Amino acid sequence: MPSFLEVLVSVALYIAPLILLALIARAKTRWKWLILALYPAIYLPFSLAGRFEGANHGGRDWRVYWCPRGLMEPYRKVSSMGNRQFKGRQKVRHTPLGTFFWPLIGLDNLLWHRPPKHELAE
């Protein structure tokens, strides 16, 4: 179970891009449009180098996620069962850099890199 400090840092990392983008959008400078355009421009190479990863949500419930390279990573969730042969379910998570780009990762999954139709959860 994560400590309070770990949870606090995680929440701060997820809120930071929203606050930063809102502050830039409200700024009264002529550079704000360039800065706002650089945010997706920096994300684009990560997305183009990405790949689909499978994640197990229990039993036969496998879902496919688009994982931009360096921003999301697969991992094995440790099982709480006593069986030592069962290593846990495969999941995907954001890397620390990926938490800064999570709004774009979500839009990317909705608009561009949708999972193949035969891979969608029923």
Backbone as a printed PyTorch tensor [residue, N CA C, xyz], in Angstrom:
tensor([[[  0.8420,  -1.1670,   0.0000],
         [  0.0000,   0.0000,   0.0000],
         [  0.8950,   1.2410,   0.0000]],

        [[  0.6250,   2.1990,  -0.9050],
         [  1.4850,   3.3790,  -0.9850],
         [  1.3220,   4.2900,   0.2320]],

        [[  2.3810,   5.0060,   0.5270],
         [  2.3360,   5.9380,   1.6520],
         [  1.6030,   7.2150,   1.2400]],

        [[  1.2870,   8.0370,   2.2210],
         [  0.5720,   9.2850,   1.9570],
         [  1.3910,  10.2020,   1.0560]],

        [[  2.7030,  10.2490,   1.2710],
         [  3.5690,  11.1040,   0.4660],
         [  3.5910,  10.6530,  -0.9950]],

        [[  3.6440,   9.3450,  -1.2350],
         [  3.6220,   8.8310,  -2.6070],
         [  2.3280,   9.1990,  -3.3090]],

        [[  1.2110,   9.0850,  -2.6020],
         [ -0.0860,   9.4400,  -3.1820],
         [ -0.1380,  10.9350,  -3.4710]],

        [[  0.3570,  11.7470,  -2.5670],
         [  0.3570,  13.1940,  -2.7380],
         [  1.2040,  13.6080,  -3.9450]],

        [[  2.3760,  13.0110,  -4.0940],
         [  3.2410,  13.3110,  -5.2370],
         [  2.5790,  12.8570,  -6.5340]],

        [[  1.9540,  11.6980,  -6.5300],
         [  1.2800,  11.1910,  -7.7210],
         [  0.1360,  12.1100,  -8.1460]],

        [[ -0.6680,  12.5460,  -7.1930],
         [ -1.7760,  13.4580,  -7.5100],
         [ -1.2330,  14.7800,  -8.0420]],

        [[ -0.1670,  15.2830,  -7.4410],
         [  0.4340,  16.5390,  -7.9040],
         [  0.9600,  16.4040,  -9.3310]],

        [[  1.5560,  15.2510,  -9.6600],
         [  2.0600,  15.0440, -11.0180],
         [  0.9310,  14.9880, -12.0390]],

        [[ -0.2050,  14.4270, -11.6620],
         [ -1.3240,  14.3480, -12.5900],
         [ -2.0460,  15.6850, -12.7460]],

        [[ -2.0410,  16.5290, -11.7240],
         [ -2.7170,  17.8220, -11.7980],
         [ -1.8310,  18.8800, -12.4530]],

        [[ -0.5190,  18.7270, -12.3650],
         [  0.4250,  19.7340, -12.8550],
         [  0.2060,  20.1450, -14.3110]],

        [[  0.0230,  19.2130, -15.2670],
         [ -0.1520,  19.6810, -16.6450],
         [ -1.4210,  20.4980, -16.8420]],

        [[ -2.4810,  20.1630, -16.1340],
         [ -3.7190,  20.9280, -16.2800],
         [ -3.5550,  22.3490, -15.7550]],

        [[ -2.9100,  22.4890, -14.6060],
         [ -2.6840,  23.8220, -14.0420],
         [ -1.7370,  24.6200, -14.9370]],

        [[ -0.6810,  23.9810, -15.4060],
         [  0.2860,  24.6610, -16.2580],
         [ -0.3570,  25.1310, -17.5630]],

        [[ -1.1450,  24.2730, -18.2020],
         [ -1.8040,  24.6650, -19.4470],
         [ -2.8210,  25.7800, -19.2160]],

        [[ -3.5350,  25.7440, -18.1010],
         [ -4.4910,  26.8130, -17.7920],
         [ -3.7730,  28.1390, -17.5560]],

        [[ -2.6470,  28.1110, -16.8590],
         [ -1.8870,  29.3430, -16.6240],
         [ -1.3240,  29.9090, -17.9270]],

        [[ -0.8520,  29.0470, -18.8000],
         [ -0.3220,  29.5110, -20.0840],
         [ -1.4430,  30.0900, -20.9370]],

        [[ -2.6130,  29.4520, -20.9390],
         [ -3.7350,  29.9410, -21.7370],
         [ -4.2190,  31.3070, -21.2500]],

        [[ -4.1160,  31.5780, -19.9660],
         [ -4.5590,  32.8650, -19.4140],
         [ -3.4930,  33.9470, -19.4980]],

        [[ -2.2810,  33.5770, -19.8490],
         [ -1.1830,  34.5460, -19.8980],
         [ -1.4490,  35.5920, -20.9730]],

        [[ -0.9850,  36.7820, -20.7280],
         [ -1.1810,  37.8840, -21.6700],
         [  0.1090,  38.1270, -22.4560]],

        [[  0.6350,  37.0930, -23.0230],
         [  1.8490,  37.1980, -23.8230],
         [  1.5730,  36.6780, -25.2290]],

        [[  2.3320,  37.1750, -26.1700],
         [  2.1060,  36.7260, -27.5490],
         [  2.7340,  35.3640, -27.8160]],

        [[  3.5310,  34.8400, -26.8800],
         [  4.1860,  33.5520, -27.0360],
         [  3.3240,  32.3860, -26.5780]],

        [[  2.1690,  32.6600, -25.9870],
         [  1.3830,  31.5700, -25.4090],
         [  0.9160,  30.5630, -26.4580]],

        [[  0.6160,  31.0180, -27.6680],
         [  0.1560,  30.0830, -28.7020],
         [  1.2900,  29.1770, -29.1550]],

        [[  2.4880,  29.7160, -29.1870],
         [  3.6410,  28.8860, -29.5250],
         [  3.8890,  27.8390, -28.4430]],

        [[  3.7940,  28.2510, -27.1910],
         [  3.9980,  27.3160, -26.0790],
         [  2.9110,  26.2430, -26.0750]],

        [[  1.6590,  26.6490, -26.3140],
         [  0.5690,  25.6710, -26.3540],
         [  0.6960,  24.7270, -27.5480]],

        [[  1.2850,  25.1780, -28.6410],
         [  1.4910,  24.3090, -29.8040],
         [  2.6650,  23.3510, -29.5840]],

        [[  3.6300,  23.7530, -28.7650],
         [  4.7840,  22.8840, -28.5060],
         [  4.4210,  21.6680, -27.6630]],

        [[  3.4140,  21.7930, -26.8180],
         [  3.0110,  20.6710, -25.9470],
         [  2.6540,  19.4280, -26.7730]],

        [[  1.7170,  19.5060, -27.7510],
         [  1.4710,  18.3070, -28.5720],
         [  2.6160,  17.9820, -29.5280]],

        [[  3.3830,  18.9970, -29.9390],
         [  4.5050,  18.7290, -30.8430],
         [  5.5820,  17.8960, -30.1530]],

        [[  5.7980,  18.1240, -28.8750],
         [  6.7680,  17.3200, -28.1210],
         [  6.2430,  15.9010, -27.9270]],

        [[  4.9240,  15.7590, -27.7630],
         [  4.3200,  14.4430, -27.5320],
         [  4.3360,  13.5720, -28.7930]],

        [[  4.2270,  14.1710, -29.9600],
         [  4.0570,  13.4330, -31.2160],
         [  5.1290,  12.3670, -31.4680]],

        [[  6.4290,  12.6280, -31.3170],
         [  7.4110,  11.5510, -31.5480],
         [  7.2580,  10.3680, -30.5890]],

        [[  6.8690,  10.6470, -29.3420],
         [  6.6380,   9.5520, -28.3970],
         [  5.4950,   8.6650, -28.8780]],

        [[  4.4360,   9.3030, -29.3840],
         [  3.2680,   8.5530, -29.8430],
         [  3.5770,   7.7430, -31.0950]],

        [[  4.3010,   8.3350, -32.0270],
         [  4.6220,   7.6320, -33.2710],
         [  5.5320,   6.4270, -33.0320]],

        [[  6.3010,   6.4470, -31.9680],
         [  7.1950,   5.3290, -31.6510],
         [  6.5330,   4.3020, -30.7310]],

        [[  5.2720,   4.4760, -30.4150],
         [  4.5860,   3.6000, -29.4630],
         [  4.1180,   2.2890, -30.0710]],

        [[  3.4390,   1.4890, -29.2370],
         [  2.9060,   0.1920, -29.6800],
         [  1.7240,  -0.1860, -28.7900]],

        [[  0.9390,  -1.1440, -29.2500],
         [ -0.1810,  -1.6430, -28.4580],
         [  0.3350,  -2.6500, -27.4330]],

        [[ -0.1850,  -2.5780, -26.2190],
         [  0.1550,  -3.5150, -25.1420],
         [ -1.1340,  -4.0770, -24.5660]],

        [[ -1.1160,  -5.3550, -24.2410],
         [ -2.2730,  -5.9830, -23.6190],
         [ -2.2110,  -5.8750, -22.1100]],

        [[ -3.3780,  -5.7160, -21.4990],
         [ -3.4590,  -5.6570, -20.0340],
         [ -4.6230,  -6.5190, -19.5920]],

        [[ -4.4040,  -7.3230, -18.5580],
         [ -5.4290,  -8.2300, -18.0590],
         [ -6.1760,  -7.5720, -16.9150]],

        [[ -7.5000,  -7.5620, -17.0240],
         [ -8.3440,  -6.9820, -15.9770],
         [ -9.1110,  -8.0600, -15.2280]],

        [[ -8.6540,  -9.2890, -15.3120],
         [ -9.2830, -10.3830, -14.5820],
         [ -9.8500, -11.4250, -15.5240]],

        [[ -9.4300, -12.6690, -15.3560],
         [ -9.9550, -13.7620, -16.1730],
         [ -9.6390, -13.5750, -17.6440]],

        [[-10.6930, -13.6190, -18.4700],
         [-10.5200, -13.4560, -19.9150],
         [-10.6460, -12.0030, -20.3630]],

        [[-10.7440, -11.0880, -19.4490],
         [-10.9320,  -9.6790, -19.7820],
         [ -9.5870,  -9.0260, -20.0840]],

        [[ -9.1390,  -9.1850, -21.3270],
         [ -7.9040,  -8.5590, -21.7860],
         [ -8.2660,  -7.3180, -22.5800]],

        [[ -7.5920,  -6.2150, -22.3000],
         [ -7.8090,  -4.9800, -23.0430],
         [ -6.4850,  -4.5340, -23.6390]],

        [[ -6.5800,  -3.8800, -24.7720],
         [ -5.3910,  -3.4190, -25.4750],
         [ -5.3020,  -1.9030, -25.3310]],

        [[ -4.1210,  -1.4020, -24.9810],
         [ -3.8960,   0.0300, -24.8000],
         [ -2.7570,   0.4860, -25.6930]],

        [[ -2.8820,   1.7050, -26.2130],
         [ -1.7870,   2.3070, -26.9590],
         [ -0.7990,   2.8780, -25.9540]],

        [[  0.4430,   2.4390, -26.0320],
         [  1.4770,   2.8820, -25.0940],
         [  2.5520,   3.6620, -25.8470]],

        [[  2.5240,   4.9890, -25.7500],
         [  3.6050,   5.7670, -26.3580],
         [  4.9390,   5.4080, -25.7090]],

        [[  5.9480,   5.2570, -26.5390],
         [  7.2550,   4.8170, -26.0320],
         [  7.8090,   5.8170, -25.0250]],

        [[  8.1650,   5.3140, -23.8590],
         [  8.7370,   6.1420, -22.8130],
         [  7.7160,   6.8120, -21.9100]],

        [[  6.4340,   6.8020, -22.3060],
         [  5.4070,   7.4700, -21.5080],
         [  4.5070,   6.4860, -20.7740]],

        [[  4.3810,   5.2670, -21.2970],
         [  3.6130,   4.2100, -20.6280],
         [  4.4270,   2.9300, -20.6960]],

        [[  4.2680,   2.0840, -19.6800],
         [  5.0530,   0.8560, -19.6360],
         [  4.2020,  -0.2910, -19.0930]],

        [[  4.4250,  -1.5030, -19.6080],
         [  3.7380,  -2.6580, -19.0270],
         [  4.4490,  -3.0950, -17.7490]],

        [[  3.6930,  -3.6680, -16.8420],
         [  4.2710,  -4.2040, -15.6110],
         [  3.3960,  -5.3450, -15.1260]],

        [[  3.9160,  -6.1230, -14.2090],
         [  3.1600,  -7.2230, -13.6100],
         [  2.6840,  -6.8040, -12.2380]],

        [[  1.3780,  -6.8120, -12.0460],
         [  0.8250,  -6.4970, -10.7310],
         [  0.9810,  -7.7350,  -9.8630]],

        [[  1.5660,  -7.5700,  -8.7030],
         [  1.8280,  -8.6900,  -7.8070],
         [  0.5050,  -9.2500,  -7.3080]],

        [[  0.4110, -10.5540,  -7.3440],
         [ -0.8140, -11.2160,  -6.9070],
         [ -0.8460, -11.3210,  -5.3940]],

        [[ -2.0320, -11.1730,  -4.8400],
         [ -2.1750, -11.3380,  -3.3950],
         [ -2.4980, -12.7890,  -3.0440]],

        [[ -2.6060, -13.6410,  -4.0660],
         [ -2.9010, -15.0530,  -3.8250],
         [ -1.6350, -15.7560,  -3.3390]],

        [[ -1.7990, -16.8430,  -2.6360],
         [ -0.6690, -17.5660,  -2.0850],
         [  0.0660, -18.4230,  -3.0990]],

        [[ -0.4690, -18.5990,  -4.2930],
         [  0.1380, -19.4460,  -5.3040],
         [  1.3900, -18.7720,  -5.8690]],

        [[  2.5480, -19.3910,  -5.7050],
         [  3.7910, -18.7820,  -6.1600],
         [  3.9630, -18.8680,  -7.6710]],

        [[  3.2590, -19.7670,  -8.3330],
         [  3.3900, -19.8870,  -9.7770],
         [  2.6680, -18.7560, -10.4970]],

        [[  1.6890, -18.1540,  -9.8550],
         [  0.9260, -17.0800, -10.4710],
         [  1.6520, -15.7650, -10.2090]],

        [[  2.2480, -15.1980, -11.2310],
         [  3.0760, -14.0020, -11.0700],
         [  2.2570, -12.7170, -10.9960]],

        [[  1.0030, -12.7560, -11.3470],
         [  0.1780, -11.5490, -11.3310],
         [ -0.2800, -11.1770, -12.7270]],

        [[ -1.1650, -10.2220, -12.7830],
         [ -1.7240,  -9.7930, -14.0600],
         [ -0.8500,  -8.7230, -14.6990]],

        [[ -0.8030,  -8.7600, -16.0330],
         [ -0.0710,  -7.7210, -16.7500],
         [ -0.9510,  -6.4870, -16.8590]],

        [[ -0.3990,  -5.3340, -16.5320],
         [ -1.1050,  -4.0580, -16.6010],
         [ -0.1980,  -3.0410, -17.2810]],

        [[ -0.7270,  -1.8530, -17.5540],
         [  0.0820,  -0.7530, -18.0780],
         [ -0.0910,   0.4560, -17.1630]],

        [[  0.9560,   1.2780, -17.0910],
         [  0.9080,   2.4700, -16.2420],
         [  1.7320,   3.5850, -16.8920]],

        [[  1.4810,   4.8060, -16.4200],
         [  2.2500,   5.9570, -16.8880],
         [  3.6190,   5.9700, -16.2180]],

        [[  4.6130,   6.3820, -16.9570],
         [  5.9160,   6.6530, -16.3670],
         [  5.8610,   8.0610, -15.7610]],

        [[  6.8550,   8.4640, -14.9780],
         [  6.8270,   9.8360, -14.4480],
         [  6.7140,  10.9040, -15.5440]],

        [[  7.3830,  10.7140, -16.6750],
         [  7.2360,  11.6560, -17.7870],
         [  5.8480,  11.5410, -18.4090]],

        [[  5.2950,  10.3330, -18.4140],
         [  3.9620,  10.1240, -18.9720],
         [  2.8640,  10.8260, -18.1970]],

        [[  3.0800,  11.0630, -16.8980],
         [  2.0580,  11.7810, -16.1320],
         [  1.9210,  13.2160, -16.6140]],

        [[  2.9860,  13.7970, -17.1690],
         [  2.9050,  15.1560, -17.6980],
         [  2.1020,  15.1970, -18.9970]],

        [[  2.0890,  14.0950, -19.7410],
         [  1.3960,  14.0540, -21.0280],
         [  0.0850,  13.2740, -20.9770]],

        [[ -0.4460,  12.9410, -19.7990],
         [ -1.6400,  12.1000, -19.7370],
         [ -2.8440,  12.6970, -20.4640]],

        [[ -3.0580,  14.0230, -20.4990],
         [ -4.2050,  14.5030, -21.2850],
         [ -4.0740,  14.1560, -22.7660]],

        [[ -2.8590,  14.2480, -23.2990],
         [ -2.6560,  13.9170, -24.7100],
         [ -2.7110,  12.4150, -24.9530]],

        [[ -2.2710,  11.6230, -23.9930],
         [ -2.3620,  10.1680, -24.1350],
         [ -3.8300,   9.7560, -24.2080]],

        [[ -4.6680,  10.3480, -23.3660],
         [ -6.1000,  10.0520, -23.3990],
         [ -6.7380,  10.4560, -24.7150]],

        [[ -6.4150,  11.6530, -25.2070],
         [ -6.9490,  12.0890, -26.5020],
         [ -6.4370,  11.2100, -27.6330]],

        [[ -5.1880,  10.8220, -27.5580],
         [ -4.6020,   9.9460, -28.5700],
         [ -5.3490,   8.6150, -28.6210]],

        [[ -5.6710,   8.0560, -27.4600],
         [ -6.4110,   6.7920, -27.4230],
         [ -7.8320,   6.9540, -27.9470]],

        [[ -8.4500,   8.0920, -27.6980],
         [ -9.8230,   8.3040, -28.1630],
         [ -9.9040,   8.6140, -29.6530]],

        [[ -8.9880,   9.4210, -30.1590],
         [ -9.1170,   9.9410, -31.5150],
         [ -8.2750,   9.2280, -32.5640]],

        [[ -7.1270,   8.7020, -32.1980],
         [ -6.2360,   8.2030, -33.2300],
         [ -5.9030,   6.7310, -33.0490]],

        [[ -5.2730,   6.3530, -31.9700],
         [ -4.8110,   4.9810, -31.7750],
         [ -5.8370,   4.1600, -31.0100]],

        [[ -6.9750,   3.9430, -31.6160],
         [ -7.9650,   3.0670, -30.9850],
         [ -7.5110,   1.6250, -31.1410]],

        [[ -7.8650,   0.7700, -30.1670],
         [ -7.4920,  -0.6390, -30.3190],
         [ -8.2290,  -1.2620, -31.5060]],

        [[ -7.6360,  -2.2690, -32.1360],
         [ -8.3300,  -2.9500, -33.2340],
         [ -9.6750,  -3.4960, -32.7660]],

        [[-10.6570,  -3.5400, -33.6780],
         [-12.0220,  -3.9340, -33.2980],
         [-12.0790,  -5.3290, -32.6940]],

        [[-11.2870,  -6.2570, -33.2100],
         [-11.3300,  -7.6200, -32.6690],
         [-10.6960,  -7.7000, -31.2850]],

        [[ -9.9950,  -6.6560, -30.8560],
         [ -9.3260,  -6.6620, -29.5610],
         [-10.1160,  -5.9240, -28.4800]],

        [[-11.2240,  -5.2860, -28.8490],
         [-11.9950,  -4.5340, -27.8610],
         [-12.6830,  -5.4700, -26.8850]],

        [[-12.8160,  -5.0170, -25.6490],
         [-13.5270,  -5.8090, -24.6360],
         [-15.0060,  -5.8520, -24.9810]],

        [[-15.6070,  -6.9920, -24.7700],
         [-17.0230,  -7.1390, -25.1010],
         [-17.8960,  -6.7230, -23.9650]]])
